[in-house]
Amino acid sequence: MARVRFIGPEPVTVPELGGRTVHPDEVVEVPDERYDGYVCQQANWEPVEEPAQYAAPAARPQQLDTVQEAPAEVPATKSAARASRKEG
């Protein structure tokens, strides 16, 4: 199993670790297949020991921000009020 250190500011409960409470600066073992899920959260976890035969995931290409045009505004339809009829 891989090991990571919790560097968050206060204790957290980690359901994936059986509901265990992890305290700041504590090193815990995590499943090898979930190692990336922890170390990608750099504000909370730091790597201590990588899984055996670990290959870091390939870097993803940076996505460009696309400019989306605002949807065309649909003009409000105006309808004439129906004149009330008096029967008589």
C-alpha positions in Angstrom: 0.0 0.0 0.0 1.1 3.6 -0.7 1.5 6.1 2.1 0.5 9.8 2.2 0.7 12.6 4.8 -2.3 14.7 5.7 -1.3 18.3 5.7 -4.7 19.9 6.2 -5.4 22.3 9.1 -7.7 20.1 11.2 -8.6 16.4 11.6 -10.8 14.9 8.9 -12.8 11.7 8.7 -11.9 9.7 5.6 -14.7 7.3 4.7 -12.5 5.4 2.2 -10.2 4.4 5.1 -13.1 2.9 7.1 -14.3 6.2 8.5 -11.0 6.7 10.2 -10.1 10.2 11.6 -6.8 11.5 10.2 -5.0 14.3 12.1 -2.7 17.0 10.6 0.8 15.7 9.9 -0.4 12.1 10.2 0.9 9.5 7.7 -1.6 6.9 6.5 -1.7 4.0 4.1 -4.0 4.3 1.2 -4.9 1.7 -1.5 -2.4 1.8 -4.4 -5.1 2.3 -7.0 -6.4 5.4 -5.1 -2.9 7.0 -4.5 -3.4 9.6 -7.3 -6.7 10.6 -5.8 -5.0 11.7 -2.6 -1.8 13.3 -4.0 -3.6 15.4 -6.6 -5.2 17.3 -3.6 -2.0 19.1 -2.9 -3.5 21.4 -0.3 -4.5 18.4 1.8 -2.1 15.5 1.1 1.5 15.0 0.2 3.2 11.9 -1.1 5.3 9.8 1.4 5.7 6.5 -0.4 4.5 5.7 -3.9 2.8 2.4 -4.7 5.1 -0.4 -6.1 5.5 -0.1 -9.8 3.9 3.3 -9.8 3.7 5.3 -13.1 2.6 8.9 -12.6 -0.3 9.8 -14.8 0.5 11.7 -18.0 0.0 15.4 -17.9 -3.2 16.5 -19.4 -3.0 19.2 -22.1 -4.1 22.6 -20.8 -7.6 23.5 -22.0 -8.1 26.8 -23.6 -10.9 29.0 -22.3 -13.6 29.2 -25.0 -15.6 32.3 -25.4 -19.3 31.6 -25.5 -21.7 34.0 -27.0 -24.7 35.0 -24.9 -27.8 33.4 -26.2 -29.9 35.6 -28.4 -32.6 37.3 -26.4 -36.0 36.3 -27.5 -38.2 39.3 -27.9 -41.3 39.2 -25.6 -44.5 38.8 -27.5 -47.1 41.3 -27.0 -50.7 40.4 -27.2 -53.6 42.7 -27.1 -55.9 42.4 -24.2 -59.2 41.0 -25.1 -62.0 43.5 -24.6 -64.6 42.3 -22.2 -68.0 41.8 -23.8 -71.2 42.7 -22.1 -74.0 40.4 -23.0 -77.3 41.9 -23.1 
